[in-house]
Amino acid sequence: MYSKSAPWYDLIYSFKDYAGEADRVRSLLQGHARRPLRRLLDVACGTGEHLRFFQELFEVEGIDLNEAMLAVARAKLPGVALHHGDMLDFDLGRRFDAVVCLFSAVGYLRTKEELETGVAQMARHLEPGGVLIVEAWITPEVLEPDRLHGIYVDRPEVKIARMTKSWVEGRSSVMDMHHLVNSARGVEYFVERHELTLFTHEEYMAALTDAGLEVAFDREGLIGRGLYLGRLPGRDTRT
Ligand SMILES: C[S@@+](CC[C@H](N)C(=O)[O-])C[C@H]1O[C@@H](n2cnc3c(N)ncnc32)[C@H](O)[C@@H]1O
């Protein structure tokens, strides 16, 4: 997943307002944290688009499973610690005032147990009074499996058409993303399969609660998929 599309990811998602999203996340973090916000970790940071804006506000680090995505992030974020790792079992050996996991990356976890494990790992990296923000994948009720989805990029230096065929298999939404890319490298065609689990609202809530967090839910979130906010009880005694 993302291995072939990573170099084109930022162009494919150039319609996304990362600056606005980072600002909204900052505001939510400030509203919920019970400690000064100095250090932020972005879990499943991808190509580092949110980190680009977060780094102006916090000391930031990122972690992602995919080396190709990290390579793009490293090129644009020199000096930022970007770790290769799995949200299921990472241990950075330090804690953060804020941990975020955005653009539905938790959906890549395959089972309820994995969701619980992944969220618990994120919570373990929080300081007391710190806040975790998880942007959900769509829930089963809002899934539109028959919706046709296409993204087109038309720049002088590159043309991309990405057509997605999606369907449901058990508890997963499966998406075959067909990419046709015309660049100086020639015309390439490749397909990437993405499988994201259709966790329910109750499963997200339980995962954060079981990780020992005080949970709030923002139904609209950044792009209508909902945001879960979990605060680790306690507060910074230095404040
Ligand atoms: C939709 S992208 C989101 C990237 C970035 N957060 C953004 O907003 O653009 C999902 C990201 O999740 C990462 N990912 C998927 N499963 C992961 C896991 N188990 N641990 C860490 N990263 C993971 C992928 O490599 C990919 O970069």
The ligand as an ORCA input file, in Angstrom:
! r2SCAN-3c Opt
* xyz 0 1
  C      -4.396      7.990      4.272
  S      -2.684      7.962      4.689
  C      -2.643      9.326      5.843
  C      -1.286      9.955      5.933
  C      -1.259     11.289      6.675
  N      -1.670     11.125      8.054
  C      -2.131     12.316      5.975
  O      -3.022     12.869      6.623
  O      -1.894     12.589      4.793
  C      -2.556      6.577      5.773
  C      -1.153      6.366      6.308
  O      -1.229      5.349      7.310
  C      -0.025      4.608      7.253
  N      -0.241      3.358      7.975
  C      -1.115      2.380      7.678
  N      -1.051      1.403      8.592
  C      -0.126      1.781      9.508
  C       0.388      1.212     10.695
  N      -0.052      0.004     11.125
  N       1.306      1.870     11.402
  C       1.763      3.084     10.968
  N       1.332      3.684      9.839
  C       0.389      3.043      9.116
  C       0.230      4.476      5.759
  O       1.551      4.103      5.471
  C      -0.138      5.871      5.291
  O       0.985      6.717      5.288
*
